[in-house]
């Protein structure tokens, strides 16, 4: 018998209560939110429970929501896969914008090492307890985190760019809306 989303939700809410919320089916992935301070415990339960068996961590990535309230300005998104029932899940943990920290998942999945380093490198999210949290793709001397939405997409001071070539003149701005 295939693992039903109702079983996943029931087992998680019975064990973790309000620390696991927002259950929703999005296309073929069952998604929910986990309180950031419960992430490691929830992930361990998902991995080790005899029914759930989410034994593969597919991906970890970061998201920056600069316009959200301070407590939800960053999120870490985890994708897990149960190979036996071929079921995938996604869960998000929201983090405070002033201090984006969460426990490492390397104690449960060795593959989390590189993924957490990449998330740190691009978003500045600290994974507490990570064995070697340092930049992995950008230069060590870099002081900013390039995937944060803190910088304008274009340099307004550029003189080598003529907006007419990109269809962005005041004349046709209204025409593009039609």
N, C-alpha and C positions, 0 to 999 in steps of 0.2 A: 504494500500500500504506500502511495506517495505521501510525502510530508506536506500537510496542508498548512496554509498560512495561519489559520485559526489555532492550530496546535502551537505554532511558534509564538504567537501573540499570547495565548493562554499561559504557556509555560513561563514566558518572560515576565508577564504582569504578576503571576502568582509568586515568583521568586523576588522580583525587584520593585514591584509596585509602581509608584509615580516616577521612579528613576528611568523608566522606559515608557515613552509616550508617542503620540502622533503616528500611529500605524496607518499605512496606506499602501495599496498596490499600485505601482507605477509601471505600466506595461508588464513585463515578465519579472520584475524585481520587487520583492516585498521590502518596504522601507519604513524606518522609524527613527526616533531620536533617543539618545541615551545621555543622561547627565554625565558631564565630563569626569566627575570624580568617581563614577561607577564603571567607566569604560573597561578597565582591565578585568574586573570581576564579571561583567556581562560577557565579554569576549571569551573568557575562560569557560563560562557556563555554556555558551553557544558551541564551543569546540568540544568540550568533554561530556556533555549530556548524551546519554545513550540513545535518545530519540532524535535530538537535533543534529548532532554530528557535523557541524560546520568546520571541517577539518582543513580548509585551505583558505588562506588570506590572499585574495586576488589583488587588492590594491588599497593603498592609503594615499589620500591627496588632501590638499588644503583648499579653502575657499575664503575670500575676503569680502565681507559685506560692510563697506565703510559707512553706509547710510543707516545701518541698524543701530539699535541702542547698544551701549558700551558692552553689555554682558553677552551680546550675540554678534560681535563684529568679525569673528573668525569661526571657522568650523573645520573639523577634521572629519573626512568622510572615509568610511571603511566598507569594503566590499568583501563578502565571504561566500564560500561555495561549499555546499554539501554534495560531494561527488556520488555518494551512494544513492541519493534520491534525485540528484541533478536539480537542486534548488539553490537559488542565489538570493542573497539579502544585501541590503545597504543600510548602514546607519550613520547618523551624523552626531557629533558632539560639538556643541557650541562653546566658544571660549571668549573670555573677556578681552577686549581690545587693548587694554593697558598692560595686560600680563598674559599673553596667550600660551598657556602651559597645559600639558596633559601627560599622563603616565605613558611610558613606552609599551609597545606590544612585543618587543624583542624577547621578553621572557616567555612568550607563548608561541611566537612564530619567528624563526631566525630571518626569514625573508623580509620582515618589517624593517630591518636595519637600513637597507638602502632606501626604501620608500620614505622612512622617517627623516633620513638625512636630506633627501631631495625636498621634502616638504619644509624642513627647517631652512634649507638653502634659499628657497623661493619665497617663503611667507614669514619666516622668522618665528615659527611656532616651536616652542621648546618641548621636547619629549623627555620628561624627567626619568632618570634611570637608564637612559640610552648609553650603551657602552662606548660610543665614539661619535658624539654629536658634533659634527663640523661640516663645513661646506663640502659638497661633492661634485658640483658642476661649475660653480662660479669661483672666481678668485678669492682666496682667503682674505685679501685686503679689502674686499668690497664691504661697504658699510650699510648699504640699503638691501632691501629684499624685492627683487624685480617683479614679482607677481602681485604685490600689493597695489591696490588702486589709489595710491597716494600721489601719483604724478599725472600730468595731462598727457593725453595720447599723442599730441602733436606739439612741437616746439613753436610757439607763437612768434618767436623772434627770427625765424628762418627768412632769409631774403632770396634764396635760390628756388623758391616754390611759388608758382603762380596758380592761385585757386581756379582761374578760368579753365585750366587744363583738366581739372577734376570735376567740372560741372558745379562749382560752388560759388557762383557769382550772385550778388543780390538780385540781378535781373531775372534769373531763372529759378530762384529759391522757391517761389510760389508755384511755378510750373511743375517742379518735381513732386509736389504733393498730390497732383491730380492723377 
